[in-house]
Amino acid sequence: MTFTFWFEFASTYSYPAAMKLEHLAAERDIEVHWQPFLLGPIFQAQGWNDTPFKLFPAKGRYMWRDIERLCERDGIRFHRPSQFPRSGLLSARIVNWHAQEPWVPAFVRSVYRANFEHDQDISDPAVIANCLAEVNLDAEVLLKQSQRPEVKESLRKATERAQEQGIFGAPFFMAGDEPFWGYDRMEQALDWYEARMDEEE
């Protein structure tokens, strides 16, 4: 079995999940596959041309207050971004292409902090270059690589796999074939996976 964390860089609830998951998984000795994807095509398939938090204003107002409460409860810094949603396409391409690299979780957290803590535009290559530098990576090489056709196609296929698995939002956790949606289901997903691993042993 594989424990996969499906996330979207524009997703508010993926932010606290990314900040906590690695530590919680390590406590259970669970290896996590960090898998970015794009919610845009999935929303479009549902007939939406924007995030539901903007399409449904009451839901959006609730979401902002809810994420503030969650981050305050869990000790995660949060500053509502002045622009929402911001495109995480560039970062998603980089992470998807290098999904097995040990630096991925740290880079993902750096990008999320840029957006949801420091209110920086994560669609700007200069911002992502700083995030890469934070984790001691060669930003010039990785940014150039992200524009290669095969890198772009790989992320498109990852988003198609998400759709095929029935993923409709983020964060989404696949504990083997068992689906869990939302930040509030993260620990349940880890517990479920841990129990199944114990059964296999």
Secondary structure, 3 states (H helix, E strand, C coil): CCEEEEECCCCCCHHHHHHHHHHHHHHCCCCEEEEECCHHHHHHHCCCCCCHHHHCHHHHHHHHHHHHHHHHHHCCCCCCCCCCCCCCHHHHHHHHHCCCCCCHHHHHHHHHHHHHCCCCCCCCHHHHHHHHHHCCCCHHHHHHHCCCHHHHHHHHHHHHHHHHCCCCCCCEEEECCEEEECHHHHHHHHHHHHHHHHHHC
